[in-house]
Each structure stands twice: as C-alpha cells, then as structure tokens.
Amino acid sequence: MGLRVGVLGPLEVSGGPLPIAVGGPRLRAVLGVLALRAGRTVSVAELIDASWPATAAPATAVKTVRSHVAHLRQTLRGHGHEDALRPSPPGYRLAVPPDAVDRFLFERAAATGRRHRERGEHGTAAGWFAEALRLWR
C-alpha cells in the first residue's frame, strides 16, 4: 500500500494497515506543508516559515529543518517508503500522487458535486458532497 497523508484534521500518516508516528509539532508542520504541495518542490525557506509561524526563526533554522527532513525520511524509510521524501533543490518534495493526500480527494469530490449541482443533478451532487465531507476528521 502506498503512503497516505491526512491533513483534513490532525495530521495522519499511514503506509499500510497501521499509522506511522511522525513526531513533534515541527516535524508535523514540515510534513504537512510537503503534503499540501504533494509532488511539488517546497523550498527550505517555506519549511522554515511553517516551522516557526508566529516567531522569528532561529539562526539554526536551516540546519533544524534539514534535520527534521532527515528524521522524516528515516521514519518513512523504516515503513517501506524509501523514496517518498526526496531532495529537490531548493528544498524537498513529497513524491506521492495527489490522491495520496486527503485534501486533493476532497477538492475533487467537491468539484464533482458542484458540476452535478449545476446540471440540476441534486441527488448525485449530494452524494459527492457527502463524500467530500467524509474525508474531514
């Protein structure tokens, strides 16, 4: 089973039948930002901003973020997802398809619901909207 990331509620990560423990708030912030941009490069500067959103980042921020990424890579590797988190200058990329992140599934289901609603297919639209809402935890 591929890596799955849930961001519609508390961050959840799984790569099989059991969840993958990610760690503290900054590790979770780094992974959350990477998941929200799944498949695209996120710069180290963006990861720093996510890790220290309300305060000035410390002088060691770059080193700390790189350490967090190394820890996340080790954690994912330990669950059979060796290549899920990759360096991608000027930062890193979570190499998963958008369907692996609940946010993108939500957006697709809601958009499909809107299309059916616009065509007057209210029952079908309601089903798609219910599917979108089901993804929220």
C-alpha positions as protocol buffer text, in pm:
chain_id: "A"
residue {
  index: 1
  type: MET
  ca { x: 0 y: 0 z: 0 }
}
residue {
  index: 2
  type: GLY
  ca { x: 128 y: 347 z: -82 }
}
residue {
  index: 3
  type: LEU
  ca { x: 190 y: 629 z: 157 }
}
residue {
  index: 4
  type: ARG
  ca { x: -126 y: 820 z: 258 }
}
residue {
  index: 5
  type: VAL
  ca { x: -134 y: 1157 z: 434 }
}
residue {
  index: 6
  type: GLY
  ca { x: -437 y: 1310 z: 604 }
}
residue {
  index: 7
  type: VAL
  ca { x: -433 y: 1686 z: 657 }
}
residue {
  index: 8
  type: LEU
  ca { x: -808 y: 1747 z: 694 }
}
residue {
  index: 9
  type: GLY
  ca { x: -791 y: 1732 z: 1072 }
}
residue {
  index: 10
  type: PRO
  ca { x: -495 y: 1625 z: 1281 }
}
residue {
  index: 11
  type: LEU
  ca { x: -207 y: 1514 z: 1059 }
}
residue {
  index: 12
  type: GLU
  ca { x: -223 y: 1139 z: 996 }
}
residue {
  index: 13
  type: VAL
  ca { x: 25 y: 930 z: 800 }
}
residue {
  index: 14
  type: SER
  ca { x: -11 y: 567 z: 701 }
}
residue {
  index: 15
  type: GLY
  ca { x: 160 y: 334 z: 463 }
}
residue {
  index: 16
  type: GLY
  ca { x: -24 y: 16 z: 532 }
}
residue {
  index: 17
  type: PRO
  ca { x: -265 y: -109 z: 794 }
}
residue {
  index: 18
  type: LEU
  ca { x: -110 y: 91 z: 1079 }
}
residue {
  index: 19
  type: PRO
  ca { x: -46 y: 463 z: 1123 }
}
residue {
  index: 20
  type: ILE
  ca { x: 307 y: 599 z: 1103 }
}
residue {
  index: 21
  type: ALA
  ca { x: 409 y: 807 z: 1405 }
}
residue {
  index: 22
  type: VAL
  ca { x: 562 y: 1130 z: 1283 }
}
residue {
  index: 23
  type: GLY
  ca { x: 680 y: 1308 z: 1598 }
}
residue {
  index: 24
  type: GLY
  ca { x: 666 y: 1660 z: 1734 }
}
residue {
  index: 25
  type: PRO
  ca { x: 491 y: 1972 z: 1610 }
}
residue {
  index: 26
  type: ARG
  ca { x: 772 y: 2099 z: 1386 }
}
residue {
  index: 27
  type: LEU
  ca { x: 816 y: 1760 z: 1220 }
}
residue {
  index: 28
  type: ARG
  ca { x: 441 y: 1751 z: 1166 }
}
residue {
  index: 29
  type: ALA
  ca { x: 444 y: 2106 z: 1027 }
}
residue {
  index: 30
  type: VAL
  ca { x: 718 y: 2016 z: 779 }
}
residue {
  index: 31
  type: LEU
  ca { x: 536 y: 1704 z: 663 }
}
residue {
  index: 32
  type: GLY
  ca { x: 205 y: 1889 z: 649 }
}
residue {
  index: 33
  type: VAL
  ca { x: 343 y: 2156 z: 417 }
}
residue {
  index: 34
  type: LEU
  ca { x: 507 y: 1892 z: 198 }
}
residue {
  index: 35
  type: ALA
  ca { x: 176 y: 1701 z: 181 }
}
residue {
  index: 36
  type: LEU
  ca { x: -21 y: 2012 z: 89 }
}
residue {
  index: 37
  type: ARG
  ca { x: 215 y: 2053 z: -205 }
}
residue {
  index: 38
  type: ALA
  ca { x: 245 y: 1681 z: -285 }
}
residue {
  index: 39
  type: GLY
  ca { x: 459 y: 1614 z: -590 }
}
residue {
  index: 40
  type: ARG
  ca { x: 598 y: 1968 z: -598 }
}
residue {
  index: 41
  type: THR
  ca { x: 913 y: 2117 z: -454 }
}
residue {
  index: 42
  type: VAL
  ca { x: 883 y: 2308 z: -127 }
}
residue {
  index: 43
  type: SER
  ca { x: 1176 y: 2536 z: -54 }
}
residue {
  index: 44
  type: VAL
  ca { x: 1367 y: 2523 z: 272 }
}
residue {
  index: 45
  type: ALA
  ca { x: 1253 y: 2885 z: 331 }
}
residue {
  index: 46
  type: GLU
  ca { x: 887 y: 2777 z: 311 }
}
residue {
  index: 47
  type: LEU
  ca { x: 953 y: 2491 z: 551 }
}
residue {
  index: 48
  type: ILE
  ca { x: 1118 y: 2735 z: 792 }
}
residue {
  index: 49
  type: ASP
  ca { x: 815 y: 2963 z: 773 }
}
residue {
  index: 50
  type: ALA
  ca { x: 587 y: 2668 z: 851 }
}
residue {
  index: 51
  type: SER
  ca { x: 805 y: 2557 z: 1141 }
}
residue {
  index: 52
  type: TRP
  ca { x: 814 y: 2897 z: 1312 }
}
residue {
  index: 53
  type: PRO
  ca { x: 488 y: 3064 z: 1203 }
}
residue {
  index: 54
  type: ALA
  ca { x: 444 y: 3302 z: 1495 }
}
residue {
  index: 55
  type: THR
  ca { x: 804 y: 3380 z: 1585 }
}
residue {
  index: 56
  type: ALA
  ca { x: 1129 y: 3466 z: 1420 }
}
residue {
  index: 57
  type: ALA
  ca { x: 1317 y: 3158 z: 1309 }
}
residue {
  index: 58
  type: PRO
  ca { x: 1639 y: 3092 z: 1499 }
}
residue {
  index: 59
  type: ALA
  ca { x: 1980 y: 3122 z: 1338 }
}
residue {
  index: 60
  type: THR
  ca { x: 1990 y: 2742 z: 1322 }
}
residue {
  index: 61
  type: ALA
  ca { x: 1661 y: 2715 z: 1128 }
}
residue {
  index: 62
  type: VAL
  ca { x: 1810 y: 2578 z: 805 }
}
residue {
  index: 63
  type: LYS
  ca { x: 2003 y: 2312 z: 992 }
}
residue {
  index: 64
  type: THR
  ca { x: 1698 y: 2228 z: 1204 }
}
residue {
  index: 65
  type: VAL
  ca { x: 1469 y: 2191 z: 902 }
}
residue {
  index: 66
  type: ARG
  ca { x: 1723 y: 1969 z: 728 }
}
residue {
  index: 67
  type: SER
  ca { x: 1743 y: 1760 z: 1045 }
}
residue {
  index: 68
  type: HIS
  ca { x: 1363 y: 1732 z: 1053 }
}
residue {
  index: 69
  type: VAL
  ca { x: 1357 y: 1622 z: 690 }
}
residue {
  index: 70
  type: ALA
  ca { x: 1629 y: 1363 z: 759 }
}
residue {
  index: 71
  type: HIS
  ca { x: 1426 y: 1231 z: 1052 }
}
residue {
  index: 72
  type: LEU
  ca { x: 1109 y: 1216 z: 840 }
}
residue {
  index: 73
  type: ARG
  ca { x: 1297 y: 1036 z: 561 }
}
residue {
  index: 74
  type: GLN
  ca { x: 1429 y: 783 z: 813 }
}
residue {
  index: 75
  type: THR
  ca { x: 1081 y: 732 z: 958 }
}
residue {
  index: 76
  type: LEU
  ca { x: 924 y: 680 z: 615 }
}
residue {
  index: 77
  type: ARG
  ca { x: 1211 y: 454 z: 508 }
}
residue {
  index: 78
  type: GLY
  ca { x: 1150 y: 242 z: 817 }
}
residue {
  index: 79
  type: HIS
  ca { x: 795 y: 183 z: 696 }
}
residue {
  index: 80
  type: GLY
  ca { x: 892 y: 85 z: 342 }
}
residue {
  index: 81
  type: HIS
  ca { x: 864 y: 425 z: 176 }
}
residue {
  index: 82
  type: GLU
  ca { x: 1229 y: 481 z: 88 }
}
residue {
  index: 83
  type: ASP
  ca { x: 1173 y: 735 z: -187 }
}
residue {
  index: 84
  type: ALA
  ca { x: 869 y: 920 z: -56 }
}
residue {
  index: 85
  type: LEU
  ca { x: 1058 y: 1229 z: 58 }
}
residue {
  index: 86
  type: ARG
  ca { x: 1324 y: 1347 z: -185 }
}
residue {
  index: 87
  type: PRO
  ca { x: 1566 y: 1635 z: -210 }
}
residue {
  index: 88
  type: SER
  ca { x: 1455 y: 1871 z: -485 }
}
residue {
  index: 89
  type: PRO
  ca { x: 1655 y: 2195 z: -498 }
}
residue {
  index: 90
  type: PRO
  ca { x: 1594 y: 2443 z: -345 }
}
residue {
  index: 91
  type: GLY
  ca { x: 1417 y: 2218 z: -97 }
}
residue {
  index: 92
  type: TYR
  ca { x: 1232 y: 1888 z: -80 }
}
residue {
  index: 93
  type: ARG
  ca { x: 941 y: 1710 z: -246 }
}
residue {
  index: 94
  type: LEU
  ca { x: 694 y: 1458 z: -109 }
}
residue {
  index: 95
  type: ALA
  ca { x: 687 y: 1216 z: -403 }
}
residue {
  index: 96
  type: VAL
  ca { x: 332 y: 1089 z: -377 }
}
residue {
  index: 97
  type: PRO
  ca { x: 41 y: 1132 z: -616 }
}
residue {
  index: 98
  type: PRO
  ca { x: -222 y: 1387 z: -518 }
}
residue {
  index: 99
  type: ASP
  ca { x: -466 y: 1101 z: -445 }
}
residue {
  index: 100
  type: ALA
  ca { x: -243 y: 1008 z: -151 }
}
residue {
  index: 101
  type: VAL
  ca { x: -341 y: 1330 z: 31 }
}
residue {
  index: 102
  type: ASP
  ca { x: -699 y: 1371 z: 155 }
}
residue {
  index: 103
  type: ARG
  ca { x: -703 y: 1742 z: 68 }
}
residue {
  index: 104
  type: PHE
  ca { x: -685 y: 1668 z: -304 }
}
residue {
  index: 105
  type: LEU
  ca { x: -951 y: 1397 z: -280 }
}
residue {
  index: 106
  type: PHE
  ca { x: -1175 y: 1648 z: -101 }
}
residue {
  index: 107
  type: GLU
  ca { x: -1122 y: 1913 z: -368 }
}
residue {
  index: 108
  type: ARG
  ca { x: -1201 y: 1666 z: -647 }
}
residue {
  index: 109
  type: ALA
  ca { x: -1516 y: 1534 z: -477 }
}
residue {
  index: 110
  type: ALA
  ca { x: -1642 y: 1888 z: -402 }
}
residue {
  index: 111
  type: ALA
  ca { x: -1575 y: 1999 z: -761 }
}
residue {
  index: 112
  type: THR
  ca { x: -1760 y: 1695 z: -897 }
}
residue {
  index: 113
  type: GLY
  ca { x: -2050 y: 1774 z: -663 }
}
residue {
  index: 114
  type: ARG
  ca { x: -2062 y: 2133 z: -789 }
}
residue {
  index: 115
  type: ARG
  ca { x: -2070 y: 2015 z: -1152 }
}
residue {
  index: 116
  type: HIS
  ca { x: -2363 y: 1784 z: -1080 }
}
residue {
  index: 117
  type: ARG
  ca { x: -2543 y: 2058 z: -887 }
}
residue {
  index: 118
  type: GLU
  ca { x: -2500 y: 2299 z: -1179 }
}
residue {
  index: 119
  type: ARG
  ca { x: -2662 y: 2039 z: -1408 }
}
residue {
  index: 120
  type: GLY
  ca { x: -2954 y: 2006 z: -1168 }
}
residue {
  index: 121
  type: GLU
  ca { x: -2849 y: 1655 z: -1058 }
}
residue {
  index: 122
  type: HIS
  ca { x: -2901 y: 1728 z: -689 }
}
residue {
  index: 123
  type: GLY
  ca { x: -2907 y: 1371 z: -562 }
}
residue {
  index: 124
  type: THR
  ca { x: -2578 y: 1288 z: -730 }
}
residue {
  index: 125
  type: ALA
  ca { x: -2433 y: 1621 z: -616 }
}
residue {
  index: 126
  type: ALA
  ca { x: -2533 y: 1545 z: -257 }
}
residue {
  index: 127
  type: GLY
  ca { x: -2354 y: 1212 z: -275 }
}
residue {
  index: 128
  type: TRP
  ca { x: -2033 y: 1378 z: -391 }
}
residue {
  index: 129
  type: PHE
  ca { x: -2060 y: 1648 z: -124 }
}
residue {
  index: 130
  type: ALA
  ca { x: -2112 y: 1379 z: 140 }
}
residue {
  index: 131
  type: GLU
  ca { x: -1802 y: 1200 z: 10 }
}
residue {
  index: 132
  type: ALA
  ca { x: -1604 y: 1525 z: 38 }
}
residue {
  index: 133
  type: LEU
  ca { x: -1723 y: 1584 z: 395 }
}
residue {
  index: 134
  type: ARG
  ca { x: -1645 y: 1225 z: 493 }
}
residue {
  index: 135
  type: LEU
  ca { x: -1275 y: 1300 z: 440 }
}
residue {
  index: 136
  type: TRP
  ca { x: -1272 y: 1556 z: 723 }
}
residue {
  index: 137
  type: ARG
  ca { x: -1175 y: 1416 z: 1060 }
}
